[in-house]
């Protein structure tokens, strides 16, 4: 192996196996890209996570001395190729083609080698059962990276690979820690017991088999008829369970999923089903990294979302309705100035995290009858029917509280309010909105 290779060994377990420069602390590794093998088996996974969280090792090739829980997700594996020098030269060629890897280190790491994938790792301590350590390392501020993953696939930066598993989650808290229990279909009680019951043909009495047993014979405890022949004197009814709480008898128990995180009981068909995949980089990733593709603001994930044409057709009708019946409707415009520059500065994953956080907060404001529309990439319109202007003060307090909870630098949220009816609105609601939005500069 050529000594000119930037090859390093990281770990306390020094070995002569690799002709590499020994480094005891990963922070002492040079800024320039290189190759490192981790030989500290006890701390291997912790080192891998720390290196990726630093976001400066996306340019490196990282190997491990032996497989571990996270090695397949966060490294290039335990096999160092014999033609490492050739592999390194190919790596440098791909690296030279990347123009904006600093802003998208996760995608850049994956794209630099066809063998790399965004891999899920099963983790019993995680609410989601599976987690994506690489996604978490490059996007630490996101508590639930599932939505980031969803948006990256929707935008074509990641594509589904091999299906790993299918998991169901609690609809209340989205935990995957579920226990399936059989319950009484009448009172949903847990204390149900299997019972061997008999049915006396003479009087119709049904009871547990033990109640019919006397001196080794079967005798009906109600009419005292001796039961000799099944099918003639008695039979075994379909009811095979009895609830100890309500004494209801039934043949089939009702299966419920009990969440071990929040104690919610759910029917199996009410659970949230998710498929867990490995992910590869998509065509859009190459375009983003190699051509410096223009950043596009991610869409907000909002409840009661309608498109702009629908809203524009609704507003004139709602304005006429308000004038005829003396109603009041409120329209809020939420403007996010600088969102595009924020995305260009911090990268797509952080902007996805911001828009997801904002979506969650905004959804908490919306009622079932409210509508919202992402009218432009940086402007959101909220239509609140039957809402008087007097309610604006309380809404402003809620939105101010919302903005204060979003602890993100370089982010501002401007709010504007208009009411219907408005004499200036015609059937062309688009012009009315242009007038209002241009007028807000003078507000």
Secondary structure, DSSP 8 states (H G I E B T S, - for coil): --TTS-EEEESSS--SSS--EEES-GGGS-SS--EEEE--STTHHHHHHHHHHTT--TTSEEEESS--TTHHHHSS-S---TTHHHHHHHHHHHHHH-SSTTT-HHHHHHHT-TT--B--EE-TTSTTSEE-HHHHHH-TT-S-THHHHHHHHHTTSEEEEEEEEEEEE-TTT----EEEEEE-TTT--S-EEE--EEEETTT--EEEHHHHEETTEEB-TTT--B--SBTTTEE--S--EEETTT--EESS-EEEEEETTT--EEEGGGSEEEEEEEEEE-HHHHHHHHH-----------TTB--HHHHHHHHHHHHHHHHHHT--EEEEEEE-TTHHHHHHHH-HHHHHHHHHHHHHHHHTT--TT-EEEEEETTEEEEEETT--GGGHHHHHHHHHHHHHH---TT---EEEEEEE--TT--S-HHHHHHHHHHHGGG-
